[in-house]
Amino acid sequence: MQSAAGKLSCNKTALKRCTKTEILIIIVIIIYVYFVRCFKDGPFVWPKEIQGHILGSFFIGYLLSQIPGGLMAERLGAKWVLMCFLGLSTLATLLTPTAARLGYQALIAVRIAAGIGSVRSLNIGDVYGVRQKWQHSIFVLNH
């Protein structure tokens, strides 16, 4: 049988063999298991129908802003429309956690705003219009 001092020295050598990466992996696994048990459904438990409305609300905003966004880009210029819609999308994304805490109705409204803002930032036609003006001005300046 080993003495208590022998067991202690054995444990020290076992710890020395563990690398920092292995210890970090063990800590991450423990934290993951803890959070999975505590937040199995997450902090927001909404019925499937409400979850569908939340997910679909982004695309409603995206759909509603297609034609008005194109008309605004023609009249006001693509650069300003891109900046404003991208700013709206950014603001809506930043407000998402707060809206979720307020309720699913506020979250749906914020997701619609994010969809409206995303349409112009993803529209390649406006980007080409801006690029054409920039390239023309660079060409004129260089020649």
TORMIMAR-672866 format. One record per residue: residue number from 1; x, y, z of N, C-alpha, C in turn. Coordinates in nm, 2 decimals. Example, Ala and Ser with C-alpha at 12.3 -4.5 7.8 and 13.67 -1.06 7.14 Angstrom:
BEGIN
<i=1, neast=1.32, nnorth=-0.57, nup=0.78, caeast=1.23, canorth=-0.45, caup=0.78, ceast=1.32, cnorth=-0.33, cup=0.78>
<i=2, neast=1.28, nnorth=-0.22, nup=0.71, caeast=1.37, canorth=-0.11, caup=0.71, ceast=1.29, cnorth=0.00, cup=0.79>
//
This chain:
BEGIN
<i=1, neast=0.08, nnorth=-0.12, nup=0.00, caeast=0.00, canorth=0.00, caup=0.00, ceast=0.09, cnorth=0.12, cup=0.00>
<i=2, neast=0.04, nnorth=0.23, nup=-0.07, caeast=0.11, canorth=0.35, caup=-0.07, ceast=0.07, cnorth=0.44, cup=0.05>
<i=3, neast=0.16, nnorth=0.52, nup=0.09, caeast=0.13, canorth=0.62, caup=0.19, ceast=0.06, cnorth=0.74, cup=0.13>
<i=4, neast=0.01, nnorth=0.83, nup=0.22, caeast=-0.06, canorth=0.95, caup=0.17, ceast=0.04, cnorth=1.04, cup=0.10>
<i=5, neast=0.16, nnorth=1.04, nup=0.14, caeast=0.26, canorth=1.12, caup=0.06, ceast=0.29, cnorth=1.07, cup=-0.08>
<i=6, neast=0.28, nnorth=0.94, nup=-0.09, caeast=0.30, canorth=0.87, caup=-0.22, ceast=0.19, cnorth=0.90, cup=-0.31>
<i=7, neast=0.06, nnorth=0.90, nup=-0.26, caeast=-0.05, canorth=0.94, caup=-0.34, ceast=-0.05, cnorth=1.08, cup=-0.39>
<i=8, neast=0.00, nnorth=1.17, nup=-0.30, caeast=0.01, canorth=1.31, caup=-0.33, ceast=0.11, cnorth=1.34, cup=-0.44>
<i=9, neast=0.22, nnorth=1.27, nup=-0.44, caeast=0.32, canorth=1.29, caup=-0.54, ceast=0.27, cnorth=1.23, cup=-0.67>
<i=10, neast=0.20, nnorth=1.13, nup=-0.67, caeast=0.14, canorth=1.07, caup=-0.79, ceast=0.04, cnorth=1.16, cup=-0.86>
<i=11, neast=-0.04, nnorth=1.23, nup=-0.78, caeast=-0.14, canorth=1.33, caup=-0.83, ceast=-0.06, cnorth=1.45, cup=-0.89>
<i=12, neast=0.05, nnorth=1.49, nup=-0.83, caeast=0.12, canorth=1.60, caup=-0.88, ceast=0.18, cnorth=1.57, cup=-1.02>
<i=13, neast=0.23, nnorth=1.45, nup=-1.04, caeast=0.29, canorth=1.41, caup=-1.17, ceast=0.18, cnorth=1.40, cup=-1.27>
<i=14, neast=0.06, nnorth=1.35, nup=-1.23, caeast=-0.05, canorth=1.34, caup=-1.32, ceast=-0.09, cnorth=1.48, cup=-1.37>
<i=15, neast=-0.09, nnorth=1.58, nup=-1.28, caeast=-0.13, canorth=1.72, caup=-1.32, ceast=-0.02, cnorth=1.77, cup=-1.41>
<i=16, neast=0.10, nnorth=1.74, nup=-1.39, caeast=0.21, canorth=1.79, caup=-1.47, ceast=0.20, cnorth=1.74, cup=-1.61>
<i=17, neast=0.14, nnorth=1.62, nup=-1.63, caeast=0.13, canorth=1.56, caup=-1.76, ceast=0.02, cnorth=1.63, cup=-1.84>
<i=18, neast=-0.08, nnorth=1.68, nup=-1.77, caeast=-0.19, canorth=1.75, caup=-1.84, ceast=-0.14, cnorth=1.88, cup=-1.90>
<i=19, neast=-0.17, nnorth=1.90, nup=-2.03, caeast=-0.13, canorth=2.03, caup=-2.09, ceast=-0.24, cnorth=2.13, cup=-2.06>
<i=20, neast=-0.20, nnorth=2.25, nup=-2.08, caeast=-0.30, canorth=2.36, caup=-2.06, ceast=-0.42, cnorth=2.35, cup=-2.15>
<i=21, neast=-0.40, nnorth=2.29, nup=-2.27, caeast=-0.51, canorth=2.27, caup=-2.37, ceast=-0.61, cnorth=2.17, cup=-2.31>
<i=22, neast=-0.55, nnorth=2.06, nup=-2.26, caeast=-0.64, canorth=1.96, caup=-2.20, ceast=-0.72, cnorth=2.01, cup=-2.09>
<i=23, neast=-0.66, nnorth=2.09, nup=-2.00, caeast=-0.73, canorth=2.15, caup=-1.89, ceast=-0.84, cnorth=2.24, cup=-1.94>
<i=24, neast=-0.81, nnorth=2.32, nup=-2.04, caeast=-0.91, canorth=2.41, caup=-2.09, ceast=-1.02, cnorth=2.34, cup=-2.16>
<i=25, neast=-1.00, nnorth=2.23, nup=-2.23, caeast=-1.10, canorth=2.15, caup=-2.29, ceast=-1.20, cnorth=2.09, cup=-2.18>
<i=26, neast=-1.14, nnorth=2.05, nup=-2.07, caeast=-1.22, canorth=1.99, caup=-1.96, ceast=-1.31, cnorth=2.10, cup=-1.90>
<i=27, neast=-1.25, nnorth=2.22, nup=-1.88, caeast=-1.33, canorth=2.33, caup=-1.82, ceast=-1.44, cnorth=2.37, cup=-1.92>
<i=28, neast=-1.42, nnorth=2.38, nup=-2.05, caeast=-1.52, canorth=2.41, caup=-2.15, ceast=-1.63, cnorth=2.31, cup=-2.14>
<i=29, neast=-1.60, nnorth=2.18, nup=-2.13, caeast=-1.70, canorth=2.07, caup=-2.13, ceast=-1.78, cnorth=2.09, cup=-2.00>
<i=30, neast=-1.72, nnorth=2.11, nup=-1.89, caeast=-1.80, canorth=2.13, caup=-1.77, ceast=-1.89, cnorth=2.25, cup=-1.78>
<i=31, neast=-1.85, nnorth=2.36, nup=-1.83, caeast=-1.93, canorth=2.48, caup=-1.84, ceast=-2.05, cnorth=2.45, cup=-1.94>
<i=32, neast=-2.02, nnorth=2.38, nup=-2.05, caeast=-2.12, canorth=2.35, caup=-2.15, ceast=-2.23, cnorth=2.26, cup=-2.09>
<i=33, neast=-2.19, nnorth=2.16, nup=-2.02, caeast=-2.29, canorth=2.07, caup=-1.95, ceast=-2.37, cnorth=2.15, cup=-1.85>
<i=34, neast=-2.31, nnorth=2.24, nup=-1.78, caeast=-2.38, canorth=2.32, caup=-1.68, ceast=-2.49, cnorth=2.41, cup=-1.75>
<i=35, neast=-2.45, nnorth=2.48, nup=-1.86, caeast=-2.54, canorth=2.56, caup=-1.93, ceast=-2.65, cnorth=2.49, cup=-2.00>
<i=36, neast=-2.62, nnorth=2.37, nup=-2.05, caeast=-2.72, canorth=2.29, caup=-2.12, ceast=-2.83, cnorth=2.25, cup=-2.02>
<i=37, neast=-2.79, nnorth=2.21, nup=-1.90, caeast=-2.89, canorth=2.17, caup=-1.80, ceast=-2.97, cnorth=2.29, cup=-1.75>
<i=38, neast=-2.90, nnorth=2.41, nup=-1.74, caeast=-2.97, canorth=2.53, caup=-1.68, ceast=-3.07, cnorth=2.59, cup=-1.78>
<i=39, neast=-3.03, nnorth=2.60, nup=-1.91, caeast=-3.10, canorth=2.67, caup=-2.01, ceast=-3.14, cnorth=2.57, cup=-2.13>
<i=40, neast=-3.21, nnorth=2.47, nup=-2.09, caeast=-3.24, canorth=2.37, caup=-2.19, ceast=-3.33, cnorth=2.43, cup=-2.31>
<i=41, neast=-3.43, nnorth=2.51, nup=-2.27, caeast=-3.51, canorth=2.57, caup=-2.37, ceast=-3.47, cnorth=2.71, cup=-2.40>
<i=42, neast=-3.38, nnorth=2.76, nup=-2.33, caeast=-3.33, canorth=2.90, caup=-2.34, ceast=-3.42, cnorth=2.99, cup=-2.26>
<i=43, neast=-3.38, nnorth=3.12, nup=-2.25, caeast=-3.45, canorth=3.21, caup=-2.16, ceast=-3.59, cnorth=3.25, cup=-2.22>
<i=44, neast=-3.61, nnorth=3.23, nup=-2.35, caeast=-3.74, canorth=3.27, caup=-2.41, ceast=-3.81, cnorth=3.15, cup=-2.46>
<i=45, neast=-3.91, nnorth=3.11, nup=-2.39, caeast=-3.99, canorth=2.99, caup=-2.42, ceast=-4.12, cnorth=3.04, cup=-2.49>
<i=46, neast=-4.12, nnorth=3.03, nup=-2.62, caeast=-4.24, canorth=3.08, caup=-2.70, ceast=-4.29, cnorth=2.96, cup=-2.78>
<i=47, neast=-4.42, nnorth=2.95, nup=-2.80, caeast=-4.48, canorth=2.84, caup=-2.88, ceast=-4.42, cnorth=2.84, cup=-3.02>
<i=48, neast=-4.43, nnorth=2.73, nup=-3.09, caeast=-4.38, canorth=2.72, caup=-3.22, ceast=-4.44, cnorth=2.82, cup=-3.32>
<i=49, neast=-4.56, nnorth=2.85, nup=-3.30, caeast=-4.63, canorth=2.94, caup=-3.39, ceast=-4.57, cnorth=3.08, cup=-3.38>
<i=50, neast=-4.54, nnorth=3.12, nup=-3.26, caeast=-4.48, canorth=3.26, caup=-3.23, ceast=-4.34, cnorth=3.25, cup=-3.29>
<i=51, neast=-4.27, nnorth=3.15, nup=-3.27, caeast=-4.13, canorth=3.14, caup=-3.33, ceast=-4.13, cnorth=3.15, cup=-3.48>
<i=52, neast=-4.23, nnorth=3.09, nup=-3.54, caeast=-4.25, canorth=3.10, caup=-3.69, ceast=-4.27, cnorth=3.25, cup=-3.73>
<i=53, neast=-4.36, nnorth=3.32, nup=-3.65, caeast=-4.38, canorth=3.46, caup=-3.68, ceast=-4.26, cnorth=3.54, cup=-3.67>
<i=54, neast=-4.18, nnorth=3.51, nup=-3.57, caeast=-4.05, canorth=3.59, caup=-3.54, ceast=-3.96, cnorth=3.56, cup=-3.66>
<i=55, neast=-3.94, nnorth=3.44, nup=-3.70, caeast=-3.85, canorth=3.41, caup=-3.81, ceast=-3.90, cnorth=3.46, cup=-3.94>
<i=56, neast=-4.03, nnorth=3.46, nup=-3.97, caeast=-4.08, canorth=3.51, caup=-4.09, ceast=-4.09, cnorth=3.66, cup=-4.10>
<i=57, neast=-4.09, nnorth=3.73, nup=-3.99, caeast=-4.10, canorth=3.88, caup=-3.99, ceast=-3.98, cnorth=3.94, cup=-4.06>
<i=58, neast=-3.86, nnorth=3.89, nup=-4.05, caeast=-3.75, canorth=3.94, caup=-4.13, ceast=-3.78, cnorth=3.95, cup=-4.28>
<i=59, neast=-3.84, nnorth=3.84, nup=-4.33, caeast=-3.86, canorth=3.83, caup=-4.47, ceast=-3.98, cnorth=3.92, cup=-4.51>
<i=60, neast=-4.07, nnorth=3.94, nup=-4.42, caeast=-4.18, canorth=4.04, caup=-4.45, ceast=-4.12, cnorth=4.18, cup=-4.48>
<i=61, neast=-4.03, nnorth=4.22, nup=-4.39, caeast=-3.96, canorth=4.35, caup=-4.40, ceast=-3.88, cnorth=4.35, cup=-4.53>
<i=62, neast=-3.81, nnorth=4.24, nup=-4.56, caeast=-3.73, canorth=4.24, caup=-4.68, ceast=-3.82, cnorth=4.25, cup=-4.81>
<i=63, neast=-3.94, nnorth=4.18, nup=-4.81, caeast=-4.03, canorth=4.19, caup=-4.92, ceast=-4.09, cnorth=4.32, cup=-4.94>
<i=64, neast=-4.13, nnorth=4.39, nup=-4.83, caeast=-4.20, canorth=4.52, caup=-4.84, ceast=-4.11, cnorth=4.63, cup=-4.88>
<i=65, neast=-3.98, nnorth=4.62, nup=-4.87, caeast=-3.89, canorth=4.73, caup=-4.90, ceast=-3.82, cnorth=4.71, cup=-5.04>
<i=66, neast=-3.85, nnorth=4.61, nup=-5.12, caeast=-3.79, canorth=4.59, caup=-5.25, ceast=-3.82, cnorth=4.71, cup=-5.34>
<i=67, neast=-3.94, nnorth=4.74, nup=-5.37, caeast=-3.97, canorth=4.84, caup=-5.47, ceast=-3.95, cnorth=4.98, cup=-5.41>
<i=68, neast=-4.00, nnorth=5.01, nup=-5.29, caeast=-3.97, canorth=5.15, caup=-5.24, ceast=-3.82, cnorth=5.17, cup=-5.23>
<i=69, neast=-3.74, nnorth=5.07, nup=-5.19, caeast=-3.60, canorth=5.09, caup=-5.18, ceast=-3.53, cnorth=5.12, cup=-5.31>
<i=70, neast=-3.58, nnorth=5.06, nup=-5.42, caeast=-3.53, canorth=5.08, caup=-5.55, ceast=-3.56, cnorth=5.22, cup=-5.60>
<i=71, neast=-3.69, nnorth=5.26, nup=-5.58, caeast=-3.73, canorth=5.40, caup=-5.62, ceast=-3.65, cnorth=5.50, cup=-5.54>
<i=72, neast=-3.63, nnorth=5.48, nup=-5.41, caeast=-3.55, canorth=5.58, caup=-5.33, ceast=-3.41, cnorth=5.58, cup=-5.39>
<i=73, neast=-3.35, nnorth=5.47, nup=-5.43, caeast=-3.21, canorth=5.47, caup=-5.48, ceast=-3.20, cnorth=5.55, cup=-5.61>
<i=74, neast=-3.31, nnorth=5.54, nup=-5.69, caeast=-3.31, canorth=5.62, caup=-5.82, ceast=-3.32, cnorth=5.77, cup=-5.79>
<i=75, neast=-3.40, nnorth=5.81, nup=-5.70, caeast=-3.43, canorth=5.95, caup=-5.67, ceast=-3.32, cnorth=6.01, cup=-5.59>
<i=76, neast=-3.28, nnorth=5.94, nup=-5.48, caeast=-3.19, canorth=6.01, caup=-5.38, ceast=-3.04, cnorth=5.97, cup=-5.41>
<i=77, neast=-3.02, nnorth=5.87, nup=-5.48, caeast=-2.88, canorth=5.82, caup=-5.50, ceast=-2.86, cnorth=5.69, cup=-5.42>
<i=78, neast=-2.79, nnorth=5.60, nup=-5.48, caeast=-2.77, canorth=5.47, caup=-5.41, ceast=-2.68, cnorth=5.48, cup=-5.29>
<i=79, neast=-2.58, nnorth=5.57, nup=-5.29, caeast=-2.49, canorth=5.57, caup=-5.17, ceast=-2.57, cnorth=5.61, cup=-5.05>
<i=80, neast=-2.66, nnorth=5.71, nup=-5.05, caeast=-2.73, canorth=5.75, caup=-4.93, ceast=-2.83, cnorth=5.64, cup=-4.89>
<i=81, neast=-2.89, nnorth=5.58, nup=-4.98, caeast=-2.99, canorth=5.48, caup=-4.95, ceast=-2.92, cnorth=5.36, cup=-4.89>
<i=82, neast=-2.81, nnorth=5.32, nup=-4.94, caeast=-2.73, canorth=5.21, caup=-4.89, ceast=-2.69, cnorth=5.24, cup=-4.74>
<i=83, neast=-2.64, nnorth=5.36, nup=-4.72, caeast=-2.60, canorth=5.40, caup=-4.58, ceast=-2.71, cnorth=5.40, cup=-4.49>
<i=84, neast=-2.83, nnorth=5.46, nup=-4.52, caeast=-2.94, canorth=5.46, caup=-4.43, ceast=-3.00, cnorth=5.33, cup=-4.40>
<i=85, neast=-3.01, nnorth=5.24, nup=-4.51, caeast=-3.07, canorth=5.11, caup=-4.48, ceast=-2.97, cnorth=5.02, cup=-4.41>
<i=86, neast=-2.85, nnorth=5.03, nup=-4.43, caeast=-2.75, canorth=4.96, caup=-4.35, ceast=-2.75, cnorth=5.00, cup=-4.21>
<i=87, neast=-2.76, nnorth=5.13, nup=-4.18, caeast=-2.78, canorth=5.19, caup=-4.05, ceast=-2.90, cnorth=5.14, cup=-3.98>
<i=88, neast=-3.01, nnorth=5.13, nup=-4.05, caeast=-3.14, canorth=5.07, caup=-3.99, ceast=-3.12, cnorth=4.93, cup=-3.96>
<i=89, neast=-3.06, nnorth=4.85, nup=-4.04, caeast=-3.03, canorth=4.71, caup=-4.01, ceast=-2.94, cnorth=4.69, cup=-3.89>
<i=90, neast=-2.84, nnorth=4.78, nup=-3.88, caeast=-2.75, canorth=4.77, caup=-3.77, ceast=-2.82, cnorth=4.80, cup=-3.64>
<i=91, neast=-2.90, nnorth=4.91, nup=-3.64, caeast=-2.97, canorth=4.95, caup=-3.52, ceast=-3.07, cnorth=4.85, cup=-3.48>
<i=92, neast=-3.14, nnorth=4.79, nup=-3.58, caeast=-3.24, canorth=4.68, caup=-3.54, ceast=-3.17, cnorth=4.56, cup=-3.48>
<i=93, neast=-3.05, nnorth=4.53, nup=-3.54, caeast=-2.98, canorth=4.41, caup=-3.48, ceast=-2.93, cnorth=4.44, cup=-3.34>
<i=94, neast=-2.89, nnorth=4.56, nup=-3.31, caeast=-2.84, canorth=4.60, caup=-3.18, ceast=-2.96, cnorth=4.60, cup=-3.08>
<i=95, neast=-3.08, nnorth=4.63, nup=-3.13, caeast=-3.20, canorth=4.64, caup=-3.04, ceast=-3.27, cnorth=4.50, cup=-3.02>
<i=96, neast=-3.22, nnorth=4.40, nup=-3.09, caeast=-3.29, canorth=4.27, caup=-3.08, ceast=-3.29, cnorth=4.21, cup=-2.94>
<i=97, neast=-3.18, nnorth=4.20, nup=-2.87, caeast=-3.20, canorth=4.15, caup=-2.73, ceast=-3.29, cnorth=4.22, cup=-2.64>
<i=98, neast=-3.29, nnorth=4.35, nup=-2.65, caeast=-3.38, canorth=4.44, caup=-2.57, ceast=-3.53, cnorth=4.41, cup=-2.61>
<i=99, neast=-3.55, nnorth=4.40, nup=-2.74, caeast=-3.69, canorth=4.38, caup=-2.79, ceast=-3.74, cnorth=4.24, cup=-2.74>
<i=100, neast=-3.65, nnorth=4.14, nup=-2.74, caeast=-3.69, canorth=4.01, caup=-2.70, ceast=-3.73, cnorth=4.01, cup=-2.55>
<i=101, neast=-3.66, nnorth=4.08, nup=-2.47, caeast=-3.69, canorth=4.09, caup=-2.33, ceast=-3.83, cnorth=4.16, cup=-2.31>
<i=102, neast=-3.86, nnorth=4.26, nup=-2.40, caeast=-3.99, canorth=4.33, caup=-2.39, ceast=-4.11, cnorth=4.24, cup=-2.43>
<i=103, neast=-4.08, nnorth=4.15, nup=-2.52, caeast=-4.19, canorth=4.06, caup=-2.56, ceast=-4.18, cnorth=4.03, cup=-2.71>
<i=104, neast=-4.25, nnorth=3.93, nup=-2.75, caeast=-4.24, canorth=3.88, caup=-2.89, ceast=-4.29, cnorth=3.98, cup=-2.99>
<i=105, neast=-4.39, nnorth=4.07, nup=-2.95, caeast=-4.44, canorth=4.17, caup=-3.04, ceast=-4.33, cnorth=4.27, cup=-3.08>
<i=106, neast=-4.25, nnorth=4.31, nup=-2.98, caeast=-4.14, canorth=4.41, caup=-3.00, ceast=-4.04, cnorth=4.34, cup=-3.09>
<i=107, neast=-4.01, nnorth=4.21, nup=-3.06, caeast=-3.91, canorth=4.14, caup=-3.14, ceast=-3.95, cnorth=4.13, cup=-3.29>
<i=108, neast=-4.08, nnorth=4.11, nup=-3.31, caeast=-4.13, canorth=4.10, caup=-3.45, ceast=-4.11, cnorth=4.23, cup=-3.52>
<i=109, neast=-4.14, nnorth=4.34, nup=-3.45, caeast=-4.12, canorth=4.48, caup=-3.51, ceast=-3.98, cnorth=4.50, cup=-3.54>
<i=110, neast=-3.89, nnorth=4.47, nup=-3.45, caeast=-3.74, canorth=4.49, caup=-3.47, ceast=-3.69, cnorth=4.40, cup=-3.59>
<i=111, neast=-3.74, nnorth=4.28, nup=-3.60, caeast=-3.70, canorth=4.19, caup=-3.71, ceast=-3.75, cnorth=4.24, cup=-3.84>
<i=112, neast=-3.87, nnorth=4.30, nup=-3.84, caeast=-3.92, canorth=4.36, caup=-3.97, ceast=-3.83, cnorth=4.48, cup=-4.01>
<i=113, neast=-3.79, nnorth=4.56, nup=-3.91, caeast=-3.70, canorth=4.67, caup=-3.94, ceast=-3.56, cnorth=4.62, cup=-3.99>
<i=114, neast=-3.52, nnorth=4.51, nup=-3.93, caeast=-3.39, canorth=4.45, caup=-3.98, ceast=-3.41, cnorth=4.40, cup=-4.13>
<i=115, neast=-3.52, nnorth=4.34, nup=-4.16, caeast=-3.54, canorth=4.30, caup=-4.30, ceast=-3.55, cnorth=4.42, cup=-4.39>
<i=116, neast=-3.62, nnorth=4.53, nup=-4.35, caeast=-3.62, canorth=4.64, caup=-4.44, ceast=-3.48, cnorth=4.70, cup=-4.46>
<i=117, neast=-3.40, nnorth=4.70, nup=-4.36, caeast=-3.26, canorth=4.75, caup=-4.37, ceast=-3.17, cnorth=4.66, cup=-4.45>
<i=118, neast=-3.20, nnorth=4.54, nup=-4.45, caeast=-3.11, canorth=4.44, caup=-4.52, ceast=-3.13, cnorth=4.44, cup=-4.67>
<i=119, neast=-3.25, nnorth=4.48, nup=-4.71, caeast=-3.27, canorth=4.47, caup=-4.86, ceast=-3.18, cnorth=4.56, cup=-4.94>
<i=120, neast=-3.16, nnorth=4.68, nup=-4.90, caeast=-3.07, canorth=4.77, caup=-4.98, ceast=-2.92, cnorth=4.73, cup=-4.97>
<i=121, neast=-2.88, nnorth=4.68, nup=-4.85, caeast=-2.74, canorth=4.65, caup=-4.83, ceast=-2.71, cnorth=4.53, cup=-4.91>
<i=122, neast=-2.80, nnorth=4.44, nup=-4.95, caeast=-2.78, canorth=4.32, caup=-5.02, ceast=-2.80, cnorth=4.34, cup=-5.17>
<i=123, neast=-2.86, nnorth=4.45, nup=-5.21, caeast=-2.89, canorth=4.47, caup=-5.35, ceast=-2.77, cnorth=4.51, cup=-5.43>
<i=124, neast=-2.73, nnorth=4.42, nup=-5.52, caeast=-2.61, canorth=4.44, caup=-5.60, ceast=-2.63, cnorth=4.55, cup=-5.70>
<i=125, neast=-2.75, nnorth=4.57, nup=-5.75, caeast=-2.77, canorth=4.67, caup=-5.85, ceast=-2.73, cnorth=4.81, cup=-5.80>
<i=126, neast=-2.76, nnorth=4.85, nup=-5.68, caeast=-2.72, canorth=4.98, caup=-5.63, ceast=-2.57, cnorth=4.99, cup=-5.61>
<i=127, neast=-2.51, nnorth=4.88, nup=-5.57, caeast=-2.36, canorth=4.88, caup=-5.56, ceast=-2.30, cnorth=4.90, cup=-5.69>
<i=128, neast=-2.35, nnorth=4.85, nup=-5.80, caeast=-2.29, canorth=4.87, caup=-5.93, ceast=-2.31, cnorth=5.02, cup=-5.97>
<i=129, neast=-2.43, nnorth=5.08, nup=-5.94, caeast=-2.45, canorth=5.22, caup=-5.97, ceast=-2.35, cnorth=5.31, cup=-5.90>
<i=130, neast=-2.32, nnorth=5.28, nup=-5.77, caeast=-2.22, canorth=5.36, caup=-5.70, ceast=-2.08, cnorth=5.33, cup=-5.76>
<i=131, neast=-2.05, nnorth=5.21, nup=-5.79, caeast=-1.92, canorth=5.18, caup=-5.84, ceast=-1.90, cnorth=5.25, cup=-5.98>
<i=132, neast=-2.00, nnorth=5.25, nup=-6.06, caeast=-1.99, canorth=5.31, caup=-6.19, ceast=-1.95, cnorth=5.46, cup=-6.18>
<i=133, neast=-2.01, nnorth=5.53, nup=-6.08, caeast=-1.98, canorth=5.67, caup=-6.06, ceast=-1.84, cnorth=5.69, cup=-6.01>
<i=134, neast=-1.80, nnorth=5.60, nup=-5.92, caeast=-1.66, canorth=5.61, caup=-5.86, ceast=-1.56, cnorth=5.59, cup=-5.97>
<i=135, neast=-1.58, nnorth=5.48, nup=-6.05, caeast=-1.48, canorth=5.45, caup=-6.15, ceast=-1.48, cnorth=5.56, cup=-6.25>
<i=136, neast=-1.59, nnorth=5.62, nup=-6.29, caeast=-1.59, canorth=5.73, caup=-6.38, ceast=-1.51, cnorth=5.85, cup=-6.33>
<i=137, neast=-1.53, nnorth=5.88, nup=-6.20, caeast=-1.45, canorth=6.00, caup=-6.15, ceast=-1.30, cnorth=5.97, cup=-6.13>
<i=138, neast=-1.27, nnorth=5.85, nup=-6.10, caeast=-1.13, canorth=5.81, caup=-6.10, ceast=-1.06, cnorth=5.81, cup=-6.24>
<i=139, neast=-1.14, nnorth=5.77, nup=-6.34, caeast=-1.09, canorth=5.77, caup=-6.48, ceast=-1.07, cnorth=5.91, cup=-6.52>
<i=140, neast=-1.16, nnorth=6.00, nup=-6.49, caeast=-1.15, canorth=6.14, caup=-6.53, ceast=-1.03, cnorth=6.21, cup=-6.46>
<i=141, neast=-1.01, nnorth=6.18, nup=-6.34, caeast=-0.90, canorth=6.24, caup=-6.26, ceast=-0.76, cnorth=6.19, cup=-6.31>
<i=142, neast=-0.76, nnorth=6.07, nup=-6.35, caeast=-0.63, canorth=6.01, caup=-6.40, ceast=-0.59, cnorth=6.05, cup=-6.54>
<i=143, neast=-0.69, nnorth=6.09, nup=-6.62, caeast=-0.66, canorth=6.12, caup=-6.76, ceast=-0.68, cnorth=6.26, cup=-6.79>
//
